[in-house]
């Protein structure tokens, strides 16, 4: 497979080794952005605040968070999904065939506007190209575009029309492919497909595989494609998932204290491994030393040139300051591990140094 | 004591502790044969079947081993916003009854959803209840 990773090494990268540092996607929204939405929706009565004002607030937030990612030194950044309210709703609002009937209770006391598919799904309006172009204009570093995968879009919707979720997933996969192609045309070089639903119903890995074949159809081979799967039993999709047409797998492991790390060592991992090294469900900021130890664990799975360092998952539920400090410590830890690798101070497992 | 006997005794203990009618309802599958046979030994008033996701298997086990005097028929899909018509619901009930041996005489048929309706949006929840109500009205349609 083509090396899609080296293009993201910063020109001024200080070390010989390069551990690609990036984020999964979502980031805490500034409180004023929530307030701005409330203003737009009339929560504070009839005030002079229109759609244009709200778009300006979204632009400001996207700019701010992109720069916040850059400030902590991350190699590949994004805007923290400031324009997206939720990972299924956002897309369903833009896909013809979807309808919203109101919130349903999902977990704890959380509600979700779970949409219904009431007619065949069709591509209607662009989903993410505007978001991408704005970030590309603001950022000085390379960008990753997270996009919810077709299987999750199907699994987290009511399916009133298609024979089963597989049929709906495949129909949605063609639309995701359309959007990925548009993003690539606009200049995107790193796209992450988010399929958290796969971790809930691991036996459906075959459907996800078929979906991904459609999603990446006709995408140039130098475009890096990642797959994010979190909070599940990875042993049920490994090693089968290595056959997916993606370059990188982004998995959550810090939350479970790496109890599933060994899943990925037998048989050996043949693609790039993006490993969660900070826990997004714990507001304690991990020390740099702790994160370094976690990064070194990753070498049990892949050699340094195939390791990506990222948080477990989207960070949006954390306090913003905590999210920032976790990212900053993560980047510092990666740079220190690189320095130690350069100096030969880290003993790599035989499997990892064989490349 | 087998686990089926233990289950049957446990349900028995619950059922005997109340004067209310007790219906044991399962969903997302039919009862397995052994479980079902033991369940019928418990002091329950009725058994519920998921006729949305497991109609064939439910009807088979009911035809093979019989039913208590009352049955609950889960004919409304509690996991999908698509609202069933009263006609479709009546068809599902009649389909099940036709599968039972001729001699069976049911006291009560509870016409209901296969699962709880808790995870639906409120408007669809209400429309499904209305469809159930309409389906149970005699001569509701021509």
Interface residues (C-beta under 8 A of the other chain):
Chain A: X101 X102 X103 X104 X105 X106 X114 X116 X158 X159 X160
Chain B: X79 X80 X81 X82 X118 X119 X120 X121 X122 X123 X124
